[in-house]
Amino acid sequence: MPAGDEGVLTISIGVRVSPEPAGIELLRRYNVALNYAINKILSLNLKNIKDVHRELYRELREWFGLPSRIALDCYRDALANTNAWRNNPRRGRRPRVKKLSMLLHPGSGYRVKEGYVEIIGGIKLRIIGRNKRYDQYENGEARLVYRGDRMMLWISKKVPKLKPYKPRDTIAVDINERKVVYGDDKINKEIDTKIDEAHRWKKLAESLQKRYSSPRYTAWRRRKAILNRIRSYHRKARNILEDWARKTSLEIVRLAKKLGYAVAREDLTGLINSLRKIKNKDHRTRLIIMGYSRLRRWIDWQAMKHRVPLAIINPNGTSSECPKCGSKLEENGYRRLKCPRCGFEADKDIVGKLNIRRRALKILGISGEFWPPSLPPRCQM
């Protein structure tokens, strides 16, 4: 996923490389050294890079046999992990890195050259697949990751942030547990979420954990085959939702770009804290794994990538306020709302979409009727 600052986007480009034995062995040494560095930083309460270098550089070079530049990146990686743990108000035990992942500095740490990735120490990894779309931009820091039988090098690059065009209307997006509704006053489209499919895989993982557990002994943690299967089920659930979020956001942004519209979504910051207060465990779990922030991040990224303007709306009252007169709506059947003042009636999702659009038009300064001249089917007064 991307990050951004004024005029620049920082993106990660994946390069698949051959999992050479020398590369895997270096990753394992790096992992042991990284966890050692994390523990020492916390034990000595080190907080700045100068003190960390003084205490760890020689040990990482001599005890773990790391090349000079990788030793520097290793203690930088360790300090970043410890600072993240220190700043987490819900932190538990000391952090421990289990995945084989290594930070690499461009030039002195790694080079991409003639179909190979060269890592300091004489290790060459053959490139199997890559995205050449951003080859003209300079390589930044990278992370080499080995999982299963696949090795990936994720390279960060800074690319210019394109200036958004001036929109003439807005595609409003209303996100719910079961579906995503988007459109304007005339267009009304729906995309079903993948929450049921993802939840099914999560339940399978939990049932395996329960089957191989007892009050005194959690066998699933110690039986490698069962543990790997549980992890694969959780990974499957995450991948389903990630793929759905990526495709859904792309469909929404492409429609907005085709029409010359902006995209408007609700500001769902802090939603996770509200979800944790839901008493029904099954319903709470479904909403949490839905990952609203995942879809939010993909919509924002696709909008920046395609130069589509983005409006972020305060969600308060979007599903209970009449988009025509602003009065409070009353329930009138299953997921149907009706205004007692003007008589407007529509589905709850349609109401949310129209209110998001109306507020976005004000934020973007687009002139025109805030109240739609025509309504989607089943929304006529």
C-alpha positions in Angstrom: 0.0 0.0 0.0 1.1 3.5 -0.6 2.0 6.4 1.6 2.2 10.0 0.5 3.3 13.5 1.2 3.0 16.8 -0.7 3.4 16.1 -4.4 4.9 12.6 -3.9 3.5 9.1 -3.5 5.6 6.3 -2.0 4.6 3.0 -3.4 5.8 -0.6 -2.9 6.6 -2.6 -6.0 6.8 -6.4 -5.7 9.7 -8.3 -7.4 9.5 -12.1 -7.1 13.0 -13.7 -6.9 14.4 -17.2 -6.7 14.7 -18.5 -3.1 18.4 -19.3 -3.1 19.7 -21.2 -0.1 22.3 -18.5 0.7 19.5 -15.9 0.8 17.3 -18.0 3.1 20.3 -18.6 5.4 21.0 -14.9 5.6 17.3 -14.2 6.4 17.4 -16.7 9.3 20.6 -15.1 10.7 19.0 -11.7 10.3 15.9 -12.8 12.2 17.8 -14.1 15.1 19.9 -11.0 15.2 16.8 -8.8 15.0 15.1 -10.4 18.0 18.4 -10.2 19.9 18.6 -6.5 19.1 15.0 -5.8 20.1 15.5 -7.5 23.5 18.7 -5.6 24.1 17.2 -2.2 23.2 14.4 -2.8 25.6 16.6 -4.2 28.4 19.0 -1.2 28.2 16.1 1.3 27.5 17.9 2.6 24.4 16.0 5.3 22.6 18.2 7.0 20.0 20.1 5.6 17.1 23.5 6.7 18.3 23.2 4.7 21.5 21.8 1.7 19.6 24.7 1.8 17.2 27.3 1.9 20.0 25.8 -1.1 21.8 24.8 -3.3 18.9 26.8 -2.7 15.7 29.9 -4.7 16.7 27.9 -7.6 18.1 25.7 -7.9 15.0 28.8 -8.0 12.8 30.9 -10.4 14.9 28.3 -12.6 16.6 25.8 -13.0 13.8 28.1 -12.5 10.8 26.0 -9.8 9.2 27.5 -7.7 6.4 28.2 -4.1 7.5 25.2 -2.4 5.8 22.8 -5.2 6.8 24.0 -4.8 10.4 23.1 -1.1 10.3 19.7 -1.9 8.8 19.1 -4.7 11.3 19.4 -2.4 14.4 17.4 0.3 12.6 14.7 -2.3 12.0 14.9 -3.3 15.7 14.6 0.3 16.9 11.5 0.8 14.7 9.9 -2.3 16.2 10.6 -1.3 19.8 9.3 2.2 19.2 6.1 0.9 17.7 5.7 -1.4 20.8 6.4 1.4 23.2 3.8 3.7 21.5 1.1 1.1 21.5 -1.3 1.7 24.5 -2.5 -2.0 24.3 1.0 -3.5 24.2 1.5 -6.9 25.7 4.7 -8.9 26.0 7.9 -7.9 24.3 7.7 -7.9 20.5 9.2 -10.9 18.8 9.6 -11.1 15.0 8.7 -14.5 13.6 8.5 -13.9 9.8 11.6 -14.1 7.8 11.9 -10.5 6.6 15.0 -8.3 6.1 15.3 -4.5 5.6 17.7 -3.5 2.7 19.2 -0.2 1.8 19.5 0.8 -1.9 22.9 0.7 -3.4 25.0 -0.5 -0.5 22.5 -3.1 0.6 21.0 -4.3 -2.7 21.0 -3.6 -6.4 18.7 -4.7 -9.2 20.9 -5.5 -12.3 20.5 -7.5 -15.5 17.7 -9.8 -14.3 19.2 -10.4 -10.8 18.9 -8.8 -7.4 22.4 -8.6 -5.9 22.6 -8.4 -2.0 25.7 -7.4 -0.2 27.7 -10.4 0.7 27.8 -11.8 -2.8 24.2 -13.2 -2.9 22.5 -13.1 -6.3 18.7 -13.8 -6.6 17.3 -14.4 -10.0 14.3 -12.2 -10.9 11.3 -14.4 -11.7 8.6 -11.7 -12.1 8.3 -8.0 -11.7 6.2 -4.9 -12.5 8.2 -2.8 -14.9 5.7 0.1 -15.0 7.7 2.2 -12.5 11.2 1.2 -13.6 12.1 4.8 -14.5 11.8 5.9 -10.8 14.7 5.4 -8.4 14.7 2.5 -6.0 14.3 3.2 -2.3 14.5 1.0 0.7 13.4 -2.6 0.2 12.3 -5.5 2.3 13.1 -9.1 1.4 10.4 -11.5 2.6 10.4 -15.3 2.5 7.2 -17.2 3.2 6.3 -20.7 2.3 8.4 -21.4 -0.8 8.1 -17.9 -2.2 10.6 -15.0 -1.9 9.6 -11.4 -2.7 11.5 -8.2 -2.7 9.3 -5.2 -2.0 10.9 -2.0 -3.2 9.7 1.4 -2.2 9.6 4.1 -4.9 8.7 7.8 -4.9 6.5 8.8 -7.8 4.9 12.2 -8.6 1.4 12.7 -7.2 -0.8 13.7 -10.1 -3.1 16.7 -9.6 -6.8 15.8 -9.4 -9.1 17.1 -12.0 -12.0 19.4 -11.2 -15.1 17.2 -10.7 -18.6 18.0 -11.9 -20.4 15.7 -9.4 -19.8 13.0 -6.9 -20.0 9.2 -6.6 -21.0 8.6 -3.0 -20.0 5.3 -1.3 -21.9 3.9 1.6 -20.2 0.9 3.2 -22.2 -1.7 5.2 -21.7 -5.2 6.5 -23.6 -7.0 3.7 -23.0 -4.7 0.7 -21.4 -1.5 -0.6 -23.8 1.0 -2.3 -22.4 3.7 -4.5 -23.6 6.2 -7.1 -25.1 9.6 -7.5 -28.7 10.8 -7.8 -29.4 8.6 -10.9 -26.9 5.8 -10.6 -27.3 3.2 -7.9 -25.0 0.2 -7.8 -24.4 -2.5 -5.2 -21.6 -4.8 -4.5 -22.0 -7.7 -2.0 -19.2 -8.0 0.5 -17.2 -11.2 1.1 -17.8 -11.2 4.8 -19.6 -14.5 4.8 -16.9 -16.3 2.9 -14.1 -14.9 5.0 -16.0 -15.6 8.2 -16.4 -19.2 7.2 -12.6 -19.7 6.9 -12.1 -18.0 10.2 -14.6 -20.3 11.9 -12.8 -23.3 10.4 -9.5 -22.1 11.9 -11.2 -21.6 15.3 -12.8 -25.0 15.2 -9.4 -26.6 14.6 -8.0 -24.7 17.5 -10.8 -25.8 19.8 -10.5 -29.4 18.7 -6.8 -29.6 19.5 -7.0 -27.8 22.8 -7.7 -28.5 26.4 -7.6 -26.4 29.6 -4.1 -27.5 30.3 -2.5 -28.1 26.9 -2.9 -26.3 23.6 -1.8 -29.0 21.2 -2.4 -27.0 18.0 0.4 -24.7 18.9 2.9 -27.5 19.1 1.8 -29.7 16.2 3.3 -28.1 13.1 0.9 -29.5 10.6 -2.2 -28.3 12.5 -0.6 -24.9 13.2 0.2 -24.5 9.5 -3.4 -25.4 8.5 -4.8 -22.9 11.0 -2.6 -20.2 9.7 -3.5 -21.0 6.1 -7.2 -20.6 7.0 -6.6 -17.2 8.6 -4.5 -16.2 5.6 -7.3 -17.3 3.2 -9.8 -15.1 5.1 -7.5 -12.1 4.9 -6.7 -12.7 1.2 -10.4 -12.9 0.3 -11.2 -9.5 1.9 -8.0 -7.9 0.5 -8.8 -9.0 -3.0 -12.4 -7.9 -2.7 -11.4 -4.5 -1.4 -8.9 -3.9 -4.2 -11.4 -4.9 -7.0 -14.3 -3.0 -5.4 -12.3 0.2 -5.0 -11.0 0.0 -8.5 -14.6 -0.4 -9.9 -15.8 2.6 -7.9 -12.9 4.9 -8.9 -13.1 3.9 -12.6 -16.7 4.8 -12.7 -16.0 8.2 -11.1 -13.1 8.9 -13.6 -15.2 7.9 -16.6 -17.9 10.4 -15.6 -15.5 13.1 -14.4 -16.8 12.8 -10.8 -15.2 12.9 -7.4 -15.5 10.0 -4.9 -17.0 10.6 -1.5 -16.7 8.2 1.5 -17.4 8.4 5.2 -14.7 9.1 7.7 -14.6 5.8 9.7 -11.6 6.7 11.9 -12.0 5.1 15.3 -14.7 2.7 14.2 -12.8 -0.3 15.5 -13.1 1.0 19.1 -16.9 1.2 18.7 -17.0 -2.3 17.2 -15.2 -3.8 20.1 -18.0 -2.7 22.4 -20.6 -4.8 20.6 -21.8 -7.6 23.0 -22.7 -10.2 20.5 -19.4 -12.0 19.9 -20.2 -13.5 16.5 -21.6 -10.2 15.1 -18.6 -8.3 16.6 -16.1 -10.7 14.9 -17.8 -10.4 11.5 -17.7 -6.6 11.6 -14.1 -6.5 12.8 -12.8 -8.9 10.1 -14.8 -7.0 7.5 -11.9 -4.4 7.8 -13.5 -1.1 6.8 -10.1 0.5 7.0 -8.9 -1.9 4.3 -11.5 -0.7 1.8 -10.9 2.9 2.9 -7.2 2.6 2.1 -7.8 1.1 -1.3 -10.3 3.7 -2.3 -7.9 6.5 -1.2 -5.0 4.9 -3.1 -7.0 4.2 -6.3 -8.3 7.8 -6.2 -4.8 9.2 -5.9 -3.5 6.9 -8.6 -6.2 7.9 -11.1 -6.3 11.6 -10.3 -9.9 11.3 -9.0 -10.8 14.0 -6.3 -11.7 12.5 -2.9 -14.1 13.9 -0.3 -14.2 12.5 3.2 -17.5 13.0 5.0 -18.5 13.1 8.7 -20.7 10.0 9.1 -22.9 11.4 11.8 -26.5 11.2 10.7 -26.0 10.0 7.2 -28.4 7.1 7.7 -31.0 8.9 9.8 -31.3 12.3 8.3 -33.6 13.1 5.4 -31.6 14.1 2.3 -34.4 16.3 1.1 -35.4 18.5 4.2 -32.9 17.4 6.9 -35.5 16.1 9.3 -35.0 12.9 11.3 -36.2 9.8 9.5 -38.5 7.2 11.0 -38.5 3.4 10.4 -41.1 2.2 7.9 -40.5 -1.5 7.5 -37.3 -3.6 7.2 -34.4 -1.2 6.4 -36.9 1.4 5.1 -36.9 4.9 6.3 -39.6 7.6 5.9 -39.5 11.4 6.6 -42.6 12.5 8.7 -42.2 16.0 7.4 -41.9 15.8 3.6 -42.9 12.2 3.0 -39.6 11.0 1.4 -39.1 7.2 1.7 -36.2 5.1 0.7 -34.0 2.2 1.7 -31.5 2.9 4.5 -28.5 2.4 2.2 -29.9 4.8 -0.4 -30.5 7.4 2.3 -26.8 7.1 3.4 -25.6 7.4 -0.2 -27.7 10.5 -0.9 -26.6 12.2 2.3 -22.9 11.5 1.6 -23.3 12.9 -1.9 -25.1 16.0 -0.6 -22.4 16.8 2.0 -19.6 16.1 -0.5 -21.0 18.6 -3.0 -20.9 21.3 -0.3 -17.3 20.4 0.6 -16.1 20.3 -3.0 -17.9 23.6 -3.8 -19.9 22.1 -6.7 -22.8 24.2 -7.6 -26.2 22.6 -8.4 -29.1 21.0 -6.7 -28.2 19.2 -3.5 -31.5 17.3 -3.7 -31.5 14.9 -6.7 -34.0 15.6 -9.4 -34.7 11.9 -9.8 -34.4 8.9 -7.5 -33.3 5.3 -8.0 -36.0 2.7 -8.3 -38.1 2.2 -5.1 -37.1 5.6 -3.9 -39.8 7.7 -5.5 -42.0 9.7 -3.1 
